[in-house]
Structures are given as structure tokens and as C-alpha cells.
Amino acid sequence: MHIGLLPLALLATATLLAFPMSRYLAWIMDGKYQALPLFKRFEKRLNSGPQNWKQYTGSLLIFNTVLFVFGYLVLALQPWMPLNPEGKTLLSPSTLFNAVASFMTNTDLQHYAGDQHLSNFSQIFFGLTNLFASAAIGLSALTAIIRALRSDASLGNFFLDIWRVVVYLFLPAAFIFALIFMQQGSPMTFKSDYAISTLEQGKQTIVVGPVAAFESMKMLGTNGGGFYGMNSTHPFENPTGLSNFFNSLAMMIFPFSLVLMYGRMLNQRRHSLVIFIVMLILMSSTILWTIYFDTLKPNPAMLAHEARIYTLLSLKETIEIPAVSGLPVNQRMGNLEGKELRFGTSAGATFAALTTDVTCGAVNAEHDSLNPLAALAPMTGMWLNCFFGGKGVGMINMLLFIIIGIFLAGMMVGRTPEYLGKKIGGREVKLAILALLFHPLMILMPSGLFAATAWGMHAISNPGAHGFSQILYQFSSASANNGSAFDGLGVTYGFYNNPNPAPEAIAWDLATGLVMIFSRFLPIIAPLAMAAFLGAKKSSPFGTGTLRVDSFTFGMLLMGTIIVVGALLFLPVAVLGPIAEHLGPIPFGG
């Protein structure tokens, strides 16, 4: 397969599916469907009445509190629950807190390995339940923001929205993709393991479970948490090249569709199409960047090591590094270490960019093994957090950039900025800036703290710039509710009775858990309030001086705002991490 065929096929397929899917999403979330009699009676009981933004926010927080308590109880009772023939015990208290916070916030950053530490009971009632419930929250919040922007009398009802998302959107899609993964070879059983004899006459335990169902919602909900510790590199989660294509496509479908749904529900389709194109260009850039610097460029560490070997062999003079064209095949193809080659040479780089752009966090390659500059693209996807993003949250983050971009443009021409016919005032701008700046604060402050203390220095597996990148990536992933990691960090505590825990693992559990919680809810609540205040204003007539939001000019303004603001916020820390590693000396063995 040509190296560029996979990303091109994925982007084209997801884009084509987004148009009919956005129509279906708008139809469901606007309540235009006719529910079955049984569902209709249940929905009437579930609908507690119309809600304003404060009531909607209160319901969202109550729902997440219940979700947290339920998840905590499931994991805490694991040793005494069924579907646990291997007798898996209790997770350490800090890891238990981290896991519950992670899955509740749709982050799924795992400081444990699912196949080693969780029973099938926990995988189903803790993991699978959260994959559906937490994924529905962002989509519901975006729907409420749309209703606020179009000046609806209420923002709807949070509990009814959650029901609609799970029952009418996620369940049918998850069922279809689970069938695909089962056909490709993913297990689907309540049995926990098989004991087999190896070719060397040894014994091996093969862990199984409802993997196909878990995998489908893991990707569709951009959750990312793996049934197995190796995530989508494991042959049961991702058996074939075709399953890898559908894994990648699954995490793109809803983020792509929701941008167009935004335009349909607001009756601003051309506006949403401009936003879609900006997102598509930015996502394509990260994919091309990662493929170029990781798949097409040779690994500088391998080149330096080869030069060292030539030097030692000659014993007289330093041999120049050979030209790329003369290198062995594995070096001409770039950095293949840590990549799952069953899927093709570009699959790992493509997946790495996609999973961070849509805040999924699933991995089919080791991100810690990416070439330094290649690793910059996944970090950028998490830092800006608006290249489609997750289910709803990506569009919510893009709305912040839209408000700030329009505000800056209005100030430059001396005109009161407007969005969708509403005057943007100081209150809306303050809320947008608050939500936008909170994200880098949740990355940079703990990254600096851990880089300066033993908590970080004892956890990293590499010195210098790469070790800093490991710390930076971990908090970027936690704050972006992504969940992927540079897995060289020693952050796994494991079971409560672990005789040799890493002391710093407790600090990592607590710090990333708190970052995930704060970074999940404030960037949703502040835009919700902002949209409510904006929607409550009277509409202004469209004039000759009004900035059109469906034009090429607006698209360039939006892209420029994202790039400039992102560079101001994160370029200094990027220089300390991936860029410094690329430019600095490369260590190698003697």
C-alpha cells in the first residue's frame, strides 16, 4: 500500500460519512424522531422539564458525581464480584481514584493494564459503562450550547439528551462496529481466559472477554482506554489491517459529523463548512508532519549509532554518516521501532496524529518511540484541542477561538464584534479567555512542578529533553482528556498489595486525576454560560461592516487565530522538549 493511501482514504471516508450523519444527529438531538411506545413513556418520565444553563450545568455535574461513585464502587468491590476466576485483587487507592476520574472524564488515561489488573466484571460494568456515559456528556453539552446560541427558550433537558445520545446514536453504531471487529477476529465472550501449551511445551494464559464490544465504543466514543495494556496494538483489539482502518474511522465519525451538525442546527451550514475545512486542513497538516518526520525521515539515533560503529571499526578516523539512499531498508523507511508493522509503514504515524487530534487516546504504536519532531504533532493536537476534537468538546473549543478571533478583528477595525447577529461583550470574552487559558495552565504548571522534583525525575526513563517530553506529554494528555502517553514514564502502581510500588506513582495518580477532572468541566461550563449570555441578547441586523462567518476571510482569520494563540501559549515549552531533543546531541551506547 502506498504510504499516503491510508490517511487519504480515512479523511475522504470520514468526510463523506459526516454529511448524512450530521443530518441524523441534528434530527435526533432536535427531538424530531418518533420514539417507540416503550421508549416514549420512558422519555416522558426522564424529562424533568426545560432547563436554563445553570440547571443544565447542575444536572451535568450531578450525573458525573453519580458516575464517579458508581465506578469507584465497582472497582472497590472487584475482589468479591463474579467473572473474576483469576482472583484479581484491589487496585491501589491512588490508582483507583485515577482510573475512576479518567474514565468519568472521557480521558481513559490508564495507570494500569486492563488485562492484568481488571476482571471482566470491572471491564464491563466500570469500563464499558463509562465508555458510553462519559462520551455522551460532551455531545450533550454541545447541543445545549447550540440551543443557547439560537436563542431557544431553554437549553433542553440534560438527562433526556444523554438518553438520546446513548440509545439513538451510540448503541446502533457500536453494534455495527462490534460486528465488524468480531468478524475480523476480536474475541466476544464472558470467559476470562484460556490456558494453552506453547510450542516450547510451556504454559500460557490468554486473557479474553467482551473485547469487540469494548473496542467499538472505545473508538466511537473517542474514549481510547484499552481492554489490554497494549491497546490497539494488541492482536485481539486490532487483528488486521482492515480492523485498523475501521478503528481509525470509528474515532473520526462523530467528531467530523458534529461540526456539520452545529451548522445544521443553527441554520448556518456554510459557516460550519468553513469551520470544517479549517479543521480538516489543520488535521491533515499534523498527519503529514508526523508521517514525514517519523516514517520518511531516518531515525537520527540510528544514524548516530551507525556512525559510532564505523568509527570503532576503523579505529583511525571518523567515518562520515552515509547518505540516506545508501542506508539499509529499515533506516531508509524511517523510524520503525515501536511500530506495529502489520498495518503498514504509515499506519502508526497516521494513528498517532488522528488519536490526539480527536482526543481519543487509543494507540497502535508507541508514541515514546516517535522521532522528536514527529512527536510534536500529537502534542500540538492536544495543546490546541480543536482539530475536530472529541464528541462535541472539539467544536466547543473551536467556538472559543471563533469568539476570540472575531473579537480581535472587531477591535482592529474599531467595530463592536458580532457573532451570529449577537454583540460580543466583555462578559463573553472573559469567559472565552478563561476557558482557553485554563487548558495550558493545567499542562504547564504541573509539568514544571514534576520536572523540578523527584516525582518527575524518578519516573522518566530518559534524561534531558526526552525525559521532559515524557512529563509534558502526560499532562498534555490529561488536560486534553486524551489518554495516550509516552509510556516510558514509571507511573504504574498496580494492586494495593504490590510489594514494590514506585513511590512517585502515587503523586502521578493524584496529579493527573485532578487535572483530568478540572480540565473536563470548566472548559465545558464556561462556554455553556458564554453561549447562554450571548444567545440572550437581541439580534443585530446584518450590515456592510459585519464580518461574514461563512467566507474565505473568516476561515483565514480563524486559522490565524488558532496558530498564533497556540504558538504564544506552547512554543516555549515545545522548544524545551521535542525541538531541543531534535537539535541536541543524541546519546548512544559505547
N, C-alpha and C positions, 0 to 999 in steps of 0.2 A: 504493500500500500504506500502511495506517495505520502511524504511526510506532512504535507499540508491538507491532505484529503479529509482526515478525521475532524480537525477543528472546523473546516469549511462545511462539512456535512452536518455537524452538530448545530452550528449557528444558523444555517439555512433551514434545517428541520424545525428547530425551536421557534424561529421567526414565523414560519408558515403556520405552525400549530397555534401560535399566540393569537392570531386574529379570530378564528372561530371559538377558541377557548375563552377569550376576553368577553365575547358576546354571551357565552353561557354563564360566566362568572357574574356579569352585570345582571343578568336575568335572575339568577339565584339570590344575589345579595339585595336586589331591589324588591324581592318577595313577589315576583310576577308569576311564579310557578303555581300549579295546583297540587297541593300535598295529598298523599293518600289519606283516607279517612282516619286510620290509626295515628299517622303522623300529625294530621291536622289537629286532632284532640290533644295530643301531647304538646304541640307547639302553643296552643292556646293556654295551657297550664303553665308552660315555661315562660311565656311572655308576661313579664311583670309590669309592662306598661312602657310608654315612651320615656327616654332618659335624656337629660341635658349632659354636658360634657363632664360635670362633676360627678353625677350619678353613674355615668358610663365608666369613668375612671375608678370610682369606688367599687363597682361590680368587677372590673378587671383585676383590681388588687385583691379583692376577697376571693375570687376564683383562683388566683395564683397562690394565695395563702393556703387554701384547701388542697391545692395540688402539691404544695410543698409538704404539708403534714402527711398526706396520703403516701407520697413517695418515701418519706422518712420512715413511716411505719412499715411499709413493705420491705425495705432493706433491713430495718432493725429486726424484723421477725424472720428473716431468711433462714436461719438455722432450724426453725421449727415448722417451716412451710413445706408443702409437698413439692414434687418434681425436683427433688434435690438428693438423688441417690448417692452422689459423691460426698455428701455431708459438708458442703461448703459453709464456712462459719461467717461470723460477723465482720464487716469491714471496719477498719479503724474509725473512731469518731470523726476525725477531721476529714477523712476520705469520704465518709458517708455524707457529711454536710456538703462537701464539694460536689459529689455526684448528684445529690438532690437539687442543689442550686443550679448545676449545669444543665440538667435535663428539663427543669422547670422553665429556664430562660431560653430554651431552644438553642443552647450552645453546644452541649454534649461533649465538652472537653473532658477527657477521661483520664484520671489519675489511677486507673485500674485497668485490667484486661477482662473484658466481659466473659470470655470462655474460661478464664482461670478463677475469677472472683464472684461471679453471679450464677445462681441456679436458673433453671428455665422458668421457674415461678417468678423470680425477680425480673428476668428478661421480658416476660410477658406483661406482668401487672405494674412493674415500675417503668421499664424501658419502653415497651410498645405503647402503653397508655400515654406516656409523656410525648412520644413522637407525634401522636395525633393532637393531643390537647394543647401543648405549647406551640405547635406550628399554627394552630388556628387563631392564636391571640393577635399576632401581627397583622394577619389578613383582616380580622375584625376591626382592629384599630384603624387601618387604612380606610375601610368602608365608612367608619364613623367620621373620619376627617373629610371624606368626600361629601358626606351629607351636610357637614358643617359648612363647607365651602360653597355649596349650592343653596345655603340658607334654608334648609329644611326646618320644620317646626321642632323636630327632635333629632337626636343622633341615632335613633333606633333603640334596640334593646340588646345589651351585650350578650346575655345568655342565649337569646334567640339567634344572634349572629354566629355564636360558637357552634350551635346545633346545625345551622345551615352549612357552615364550612366543613364540619366533620362528616355529616351524613350525606350531603348532596355533592360535595367536591372530593374530599379526601378518600372516603371509603370506595367509591367506584374506581377512582384512578389507582388506588393502592391494590385493589383486587386484580385489575388488569395487569399491572406491572409484576405483581406476585406470581401470576400465572406464567409470565414471560421468564422470570428468574427460575421458577421451578422447572420449566421446560429446558432451560439452559444448564441445569444441574445443581441448583441451590437446594439444600435439604428443607423439608417442611414436615416436622414431626414433633410429637411431645416427648419422644425418647431423648434421654440426655446424653448418652454416649454409647460407643461401641468399643469393645476390647478386641484387638486384632493382633495377629502374629506378623512380624515384619520378615523381609527376605533374609535378614541375619538371625532369624529364629528368636528375636526378642519380642517383647510385648509393648503395645502402644494403645493409648486411649484416644479415640477420635470423638471429640465433642460435637454434638449436633443439637438441633432444636428447630423452632419455627423460624428458620433463617430467612426464607423467601419473603414471608410477611414482614419481618423486621426490616429487611433490606429495602423493600419497596417504599415503605413510609419513611425510612431513614433518608432516602434520596428525594422523594416528592416533597417532604416537609422541610427540606434543606436542614435537617437535623444533624446528620453526619456521624453520630455515635455508632460504633461498630459492634456487632454481635460478638465478633472476635477482636482480639487485641491488634491484629494486623489489618483490621478494617477492610477496605475494598481491594487490598492486595491478596487477601485470603481466597483460595480457590473455591470455597463454599459460598462466600459472599459475592464473588465476581468470577465465575467459572471460565468464561470465554471472551473473545474479542467482541462478540455481539452483545453479551451481557454488559460489557464495559461501555459500549455505545449507549445502551438503554439506561445504565446507571448515570452516565453523564447527561443524557437527555432529560431524565426524570428530575434532576435538580434544577434544570433550566426552565421547565414548562411553566410553573406558576409565577416565578419572578418575571419572566417575559410577558406573560398574559396580563398581569396586574397593572403594568404600565398602561397598556391599551384599555383595560377596564376603567382606569382612572379617567381617561378621556371620554369613554362611552357614558359613564355615569354623570359626568359634568357637562355632557354635550359639547365637549371640546376635543374632538377626535384629532384634528390637525395639530393641536397643541401637544397631545400625548404622543403623536407620531414624531414630532421634533425631539421630545424627551427620549423616546425610544431610540432614535438614530444616534443621539449623543451618547447614550449608554452603550449602544452596540459598538460605536467607534472606540470608546474607552476600553470596553471588554476585549475587543479584537486586538487592541494595542498591547494589553497585558499578555494575551496568548502568544502573539508574535514575538514579544520581548522574551518571554520565558523559553519558547522553542529555540529562538536564535542563540541565546546565551547559555542554554543548557544542552540542547540537542545538536546544534550545528557547530558550536564552538568547542574545541578540545578542552578538557579539564586541565587548568593550569597546574594543579598539583601533580598530575600525571606527567606533564611535560617537564616540570622541575625535577621530579624524581628520575625521569629518564636521563636528563642531563647529568644528574648526580651519578648515575650508574656508568655512563660513558666516561665521566671524569675518573671514577675509581678504577675502571678497566684500563684506561690509558696510562694512569699513574704519572703522567708527564705534563699534560696540558688539558685545559678545559675544552671539551668538545661543544661546539655550538648546538643549540636546540634544533633538531631537524625541522624542515618545512612541514606544514600540516599535510601536504599532499603525499609526503613520504612516510607518514606515520602508519602504524598498524591499523587494521579496520576498526577496532574498538575505540581508538583515540580519534580517528577521523570522524566517527559518528558522534563525538561529543562525550558528555558525561553520562555513562550508562550505569554507574554504580548506584545502588539503591533504587533502581527502576524495575518494574515488572515488565519484562520484555515479551511476555505472551501477547500483549496488546499492541505492539508496535513501538517504534522508537520515539514517536512524538506524543504517545498517549499519556505518559507521566507528566510532562510539561504542560500539556493541554489541560489535564485534570487539575493540576496544581493551581493554574490560573482561574479556571472555572469555579472550583470549590471555594476559593476565597472571594471571588467577585460576587457570588450569590450567597455568601455567608453560610455555606453548607458545612464544610469542615471534614467531610469524608476524604480519604486519601487512597490513591492506588500507587503511590511512590513515596519514598522517604524524603520529606521536604528538607531535612537536615543535610541531605546529600546534594541538594541543588548547588550549582555553581553560584558564587557570591552574587553576581549581578542578576542571575536568574531568580534568586530568592527575593530580590527587590520587588518583583511584580506581584507575587502573592501578598507581600506586606502592604504594598500600595493599595491593593484591592480591599484589604481590611482597614487600612487607615482612612481612606476616603469613604468606603462603606456605602457607595451609591451606584455601583456598576450593576444595576438591576437589584442587587442585594437579595435578602430573603423574601419571604411571603408578606409583602406589604411594607416591611421596615425599610427596604431599599428605596421604595418610592417615597416614603415618609422622609428619609434622609435627603433625597433629591429635592423635596419640597423646601427644605431648609436652604439649600444652595440657590434655589429659584428665588426665594424671598430676599435673600441677601444680595444676589446678583441684580435683581430689579431695583432694590433699594439703592445700591451703589450707582447704578445707571441713572436713577432719578436725581440723586444728589449731584452727579456730574453735569447734568443739563439744567439743574435748578427747577425741577418739577416734582411735585408730590408723587411718589411711586404708587402704582396701582397693580393689582393682580386680580384677574377675572372680574374687573369692574369695581373692585373694592380698594379703598385707600389704605395703604400700608402705613401704620402709625408706629410710634415709639414702642408701644407695648408689644406689638407683633415682632418687631425687630429684636427686642431684648430677649423674647422667648426663643426666637430662632437662633440667636447667638449663644444663648445659654445651652441649648441642646447641642449645638455644633461644637462648642468648646469643651463640653463635658467629656466627650469621647477622647480627645488627645490627653486631657488631664488624667483620665483613668488608665492611659497607656504609659505616659511619660513619668508620672510621679512614682508609681510602684516600680517601674523599670529602673529608674535612678536609684531608688532605695535598695533594691535587691542587688544591683550591680556594685553598690558600695559596701555591702555587708556580706557576712559569711553565708547568709541564706542563699544568695545567688552564686557566690564563688565556689561553694562546696557542691552545688547542683550541676554546674556546667561541665561538659565533657571535653571542651576545647578551650584553650587560653585565647586571650586577645579579642580581636574584633568578632570572630565567630562565636565565642562564648557570650559576648554582649548581644549578638544577634539572636541567640537562643533565648535569652531573657526577654529581649524586646519582642520577639515573635510570640512568646507565651502570653504576655499581657495584651498584645495587639489582638490575638485570637480571643482572649477572654472578653475584652471590651467590645469587640465587634460581634460578639455572640456567634463566633465562627466554630471553634472547637478543634481545628487542626493544630499541629505543634511541630517544633523542632525536637524530635524525640530523643535527642542526646541528653536532655535535662534529667537529672535524677529526682523525680517528683513523685514516684510511686511508693506509697506506704503499704498498701495491701490490707491483709487481715489484721484484726485487732490483736491477735496473739502472735504477730510477726516478731521473731526473736531478734532480728537485726534491722530495725527500721532506720531510714535516713532521717536524722533529726530535722533537717531543713524541709523535708517533705510536708511536715505539719504547717509550716509557715506558707509554703506554696499552696496547700489546700485551702487555707483560710483566706489568703490574699486574693487568689484568683476567684474563689467563691464569692467574696464580697464584690469584687469588680464586676463579675457577671451579673449579679443582682442589680447593682446601681446602674450599670450601663444598659440594662434591659429596659428599665421602667422610666427613668427620667427622659431619655430620648423619645419615648412614646407619649408620655403625659404632656410634656411641654408643647410639642406640635399639635396635640389634641386641643389644648387650651388656645393656642395661637389660631388654629383654624376656626374655633368657635367664636373668638373675638372678631376675626376678620369677616366671617360669614354673617355676623350680627349687624354689620354696617350696611348703610344704604348703598345701592349700586350707583356708580357714576356713569354718565353717558360716555360712549367711546368717541374720542376726539382725534384730531390730526396729530397731537403731541403724545398720544398714548402709545406706549410700547406694545407692539403686537407680540403675542406669545406663541404664534404659530409660524414664525418667519425664520429665514436663514440667519438674520441678525441676532434674533433671540437665541438660536442654537449656538452661535459663536460666543455670545455673552455668557451663556450657561457653562459651556465647556471651559472658557477662560476663567470664570469664577472658580470652578472646581480645581483646575490646575494650579492657579495662583494661590488660592487659600490652602490647598493641600501642600504645596511647596513651602509656604510660610510656616505651616504647622509641623511638618515632618521631615523636611530636607536636612536640617541639622542632625537629627538622630539617625537618618539614613546614612549620612557621611561617617558617623561613628561606627556603624555596623557593616552592612553589606559592601558599601563603597570602599571603606577603609580596608576590608578584607581583600577586595579585588586588587587594590593598588599596593597593598603591603606585601612584605615577604611571606612566602609560603613555606611552612615548616614541613620537613620530611625526615624520615629515619636515616641514620647513618649507615 
